[in-house]
Each structure stands twice: as structure tokens, then as C-alpha cells.
Amino acid sequence: MEKMLSAKDVAGIIGFKDMDKARRVIRECVHMENPLRVSESALQAWITGRTFCPGNTIKAEELLDDLRMPRRRGGTQN
């Protein structure tokens, strides 16, 4: 069984002093509402999704290739 974290635990992990911010973070994750709790894995996924990679690990060309929209073929765009 996974450990369920309260708003106080989440605030301690993330470093928030404001409990309202910690509650907002919990509500952005997959959570249970009464009592307000979030699992450790859901909080870890939330943190991972909002963490940036260091600048030298991904080449700029690779990043742009993933973000580029494919061109439309066989027609005009009017």
C-alpha cells in the first residue's frame, strides 16, 4: 500500500509555507478529497512533469524537430 501524504507533508516536500498552495498542488494531482490526501507516486509525477531538463542534455535541433508542425501538402492554406 502506498503512503498517502497530507497538505502538511506536501508543503514540507515542496518547500511551501502556505498550506493553500500545498492544497492546490494536491488538487492538481490524482488525489482523494475527504480527507485531502495524495499518494507519493502521484506527487512525484506532478513534480517530474514540472521539472525542466538542464540546458546541455537536449540539443536545440532535436527539441525544435519535436515542436515543428508538419507542412500541409497538396493545396493552399487559404
N, C-alpha and C positions, 0 to 999 in steps of 0.2 A: 504494500500500500504506500502511496506517495504522500509525502508530508504536505499539509495544507498550511499556507502562510497567511497571517493576518495583515492588516494595514500597517501595524507597527513593525512587523518583520520586514515587509516590503520597503518601508521607509528606511530601515536600517541597512538593507542590502543596497538600495539605490543611492542612499545618501540624502534623502529629503528630510527636512524638518517639519514640513507642513503635511498633516495627515490627509487633508483634502486632495493634495496632489497624489499621494500614495493610493487613495481610494480610486481616483481617476485612472491610474495605471492599472489597477486590478480590474476595473470595468472594461478596459481595452483588451484584456486577455480573456481567455476562456476561464470562467470563474463560477463560483456558487454565490448566491445572493444573500441567503439568510442562514447563518452569519456570513458576512462578506469575507470570502477566502479565495485564494488562488493556489494552484499546485506549483511545485518547484519547476517542473518542466515547462509549464505554460509561461511562467515568469522568465525563464531562461530563453524561451523562444521570442518573447517580446523584446528582451534586451538584445539578442542576436539580430533581430530584424531592424533595430535602430542603431547598430554599430557600424561605423564606416571602416573600410579596409585602409590600411596605410597606403600612401601615395605610390610607393615603388613596387607594390606587389602585382598590380594590374597595369598593363600597358594602355596608354590612351587610345591607340588604334583599336584594340580589342573591345574596349568599352564603347567607343563610337560605333563599331560594327554592330554591336548588340542593340544599340538605341536607334539606328538608322531605319527609316521607313522604306520599304521596297517601292521602286518606281512602278507607275501604272503602265501597262503595256497595251498597245493596240488602240489607242484613242487619245483624244484631247481631254484636258481636265476642265473644260468649260461647262 
